[in-house]
Every structure is written in C-alpha cells, then in structure tokens.
C-alpha cells in the first residue's frame, strides 16, 4: 500500500525517517511547483535520488527544503544506480540543517519567482570582493531572470542561489521585485564597471597562475586591454574577448590542456 501526503504537513526528513526505520524498499516521488523528483530506498537505506539536473546527495538536499507539495511512497521499486552511500542519519541531519537555513533565507527571499536586479549605488560603495559562486550568480542577473531562471542559468541548486542572493540583498547590491512590478527607475542592466573591473582582476590571477612566468606579459596585456574596454562601456563583451585571447595565449605557451583548465575555471564566472 502506498504512503502519501503533503509536505506542508510533514517535512521530508520526517517522512524519510518514518519509512527507513521499517526497512522498506521503494521510491518516494515528490512534486512541488511543477517539479518532480525521486528518492530510492533499499532495505530502509537511501541509495539514489534525482531532481532536475541534480543527482545523489545534492538531489536529496534540494528536495529537503521543499515546504509545499506532495509525496507518495511506492514500495518494491528500486533504482538501477547507487549514487548515495552516506548513512540516512547523516543525510537527514544535513537535510534538516539546510531546511532550518532555508527558513532563514526566506525572510529576505520568500519566493523563487522574484526577479533580482542591481540597485543603483555610489561607485565608492560598490561590492567588488566576491566568491566564485557569487560571480556565477551575479553575472547572470539581468533584471529579467527570476530566481528559478538563475538556478538553471548558473547550474546551482535553488538553495545555493538563494544563499548567494541573501548576502547580496543584505549588502544592498541586489534588490528583488515581483514579476508584475516594473523595474525601478535608474536600475543598471548589469554589474557596474567597478564590479566588472574586479572580475577582470580575478580572471587575470587565474591566467597568471596557469600561464606561469613565461606568459606574464601576455596576461598583463590582455588585462589592460580589457580594463580599457570595460571603462568604455563594453561590459561583459570586453571580458569575453579577454578570456578568448588569454585562452589562445595559454594554449601557445603551455599547451591545450592548460588552456582548457583556464577556461574550465573562468567560464562559470561570466558565461551568460
């Protein structure tokens, strides 16, 4: 007999606990806001999970923060893959921790349908010290994408996107609006020149590390060209050109493998 219910009434960690203690084998199918995911158990232990592009532990953690939707447990259904080996206790402790953190994030980010936008700021107050994960999100903010769309564009989970946005909203760099609201007047379409110049500096550091001393002059040349173009208003186009030229220079100096490593590290920071 299938077990089913509402995530509004019972959080996922509690639902999993109910089934796992009985040592059952089967699959949880969860749905929320049009998204469906599955969590497989064998003899009470979670063995596999997936939702969207996420699989394994990350998929479990993503579904653990769902606070509305439905679940149904279908017994005697197994996955043909095992992507999770961590004990249920450890998984559910982390899932419960994320759920608690998610409730804090929701104080500033109550809906994934909200649209992030850059707030006007004085140049001297612009935030330029950002982590790689923050760059991945901030360079995809265009004032039109919702948080759900940012999740897809960045390849990050909703939890990670909201965690980044929480800090950016708290700092005043990013605002949030309803889709039906008009963008505030004077709102920049993308990161300011100051923020983009900081991004060129981050890219330069990565290029210097990979190119080595023999490529220092080439890296510096492309860095200075990019700064000039950013200051002229070329924005992300100038950064894309900088990355392309640096990749070619690194390929000539160190080889294709190193150029590929450079692109692997910098592309998520700015790719639209």
N, C-alpha and C positions, 0 to 999 in steps of 0.2 A: 504494500500500500504506500502511495506517495505521500511525503510530508510536504506541506506547502503553507505559505503565509506571507505576511507583509514585513518588509524591512523597517517600516515605520514603527512597528510594534516590537520587533526583535532584531537587534544588531547582528551582523554576520558572525562575529566571533562567538556570540552566544549560540547561534544556530549550529555552527560547526561543532561546538562543544557537545551539544545535545546528541548529535549523530555519532561523533567519534567515540564517545565513551561506550557505545553499544557495539563497536567494532564492525559497523556496516560497510559494505561495498556498494558504491553507486556514484551518482553525479548530481551536484547542485547546479541548477540552471537559474541564473539570476538576471533580472531585467530591470532597467531603470532609465527613464527618459529616452526610450527607443534604443538603448544599448543593451546587448545581451552578452553574458559571459558564463563560463562553466568552471566548476571546481570538482575534480575527481578524487574519490577516496577508495582505498583498498584496505579492507580489514580495519577501518576506522582512521587510517593514516592518509593525509593528503598526498597525492602523487603527481598531480598535474593540474594546471589551471590556465585559462586564457581569456582575454577580453581585448577586443580591438587588435592592436599590434603588439600587445604585451603578452608574455607567456611566463609561466613559472611563478616564483615568489612575487615578482612585481605585479602580476595579474591579481594575485590574492590581495595584496595591499591596496590595489586600486579599487577593487570591489568592496573592501572592508570599510571604505569611507562613504559608501552609498547609504543615505539615510531615508531614502524612499524607493519604492519599487516592490517587486515580488520575487519570491524564491520558491522553487519546488525541488524536492529531492526524489530522484528516481533510482530505486535500488537495482543492483545487479548489472550496472553499466560501468565498464572500465575504459580507460584511455589506453591507446596503443603506445603512448610515450610516458616516460617518467622524467619530469623536469624539476621535481621538488624532492629533496631528501631530508630537509630540515624537519625536526620533530614538530608535531602540531602545537605543542606548548610554546615553543619559541616563535613559531609563525603567528599564533594568536596573541602573544604578548606584544609583538611588534605591530600587529594589526590594530590592537586596542590602543597602543600608544599613538599611532597615526590618526585613529579616529578622534582621540582627545585633542590632538594638534589641529585636526581639520575643523573641529568646533571653534577653536580659537581663530583660525584663518577666516571662518565665515563671518566673524564680526565685522571685517572690512570687505570681504568678498562673499556676499550672500548668494550669488548666482553665477553659474558658468556662462550665462547668456550675456553678461555685462561686457561692454566694449572698453578696453583700455585705451587711453590716449595720453600723449605727452602734455604736461601742464607748462604754461609759459613760466620761465624762470630767468632771473638775472644771470648773466654769464658767470659771474663770480661764485654763484651758488650751485652751478650745475654739477650733478654727480658724475664723476668720471672713474671712480675706483669700483670696478665691477668684476664679479667672478665669471669664469667661462660660462656657467649655466645662466647667469644673468644676461650676459651678452647674447646667448642663444635666444632668449625671450625678447629682450629689448629691441633687437634689430628686426624683429618681425612685427612689432607694434606699429600699425599704420593708421590708427584711429577708426578703422572699419572692421577689423577682425574681432570677433568675440573671443572670450577666453577658451571656449571649445575649439575655435578655429586655430588659436595659438597652440593648443595642445597638439593638434595634427601637424601644424607647420614646423614646430620645434622638435617633434618626436619624443617629447617628455610626457610624463603622466600628468593628469589633472592636478594631482597632489603637488607635484614638483613645480608646475607652472604657477599654481596659486601661492606656493611658498615663496617663490621669487617675487611675484607681484605684491605680496603682502609687504615685503620690505621696501619695494619701490613706491608703493602707495603711501606707506608710513613716512618715507623720506620726502614725499611731495613731488617726486619726479614724474609719477604716473597718476592719472585720475581714472575713474570708472564712470561710465554712463550707460543708461538703458538704451536699447536699440531704437526705441521710439523717440528718444531725445535727440535734438540737434546737437552737433558738436559745438562746444563753447567757442566764442569768437576769439580769434588770435591764437588758436591752438596750432602748434607746429605739426606738420605731417609726419615727421620722423625725428630721430635723435638730432640734437643740436650739433653744431660744428665742434663745440668743445668736447662733447661725448664721442663724436666720430674721430677726433684727433687722438683721443685716448685709446680708441680701438686700433688706430694705425700704430700706436706705440706698442700695444700688446702683440700685434702681428709682427712688428719688427723684432721684438725679443725672441719670438719663436723662430723666425727666419735666421737670426744670428746664431741661435743655438744649433740649428741643423746645418747651416751653410759653413760654419766654422770660420776661423780667421781668414782663410783664403777668399771667402765671399763677403767679407765685411764691407768693402767699398760698394759692391753691387747692391747690398741690402740698404746701405745708407742712401744711395742714390734714389732708389725706388721709394724709400720712406719720405725723403724730402719732396719728391715729385708729388706723392700722394697728399702730403700736408698742404702743398700749394693749391692743388686741385680742390681739396675739401674747403679750404678758405675761400675759394672762388665760387663755392656753392654746388660743386659736383656731387657731394654726398656719397652714398653707397657705391655709385658708379666709379668714383675715384678709388675706393677701397678694393673693388673687384679688379680693376686694372692693376693695382699694386700687387695683389695676390697672384694674378696671372703672370706678371713679369717676374716676380720672385720665384714662382714655381719653375719657370723656364731657366732662370739663372741657377737655381739649386740643382736642376737636372744636369746642366752643363758642368757644374763644379763638383758635385758629389754623386750624381747618378740618379736614375729614375726612381729607385726605391726611396731615396731620401726626399725627393720631390713629392712622391706620393704620401710620405709621412707628414710632410709640411701641410699638404692640402687636407689630409685627414684631421689634423689638429686645428686648422684655422677655418675651414669651411663652415662648421656648425656655428661659428661666432657671427657670421654675417649673412649667410645664404637666405634669400627670400623664400 
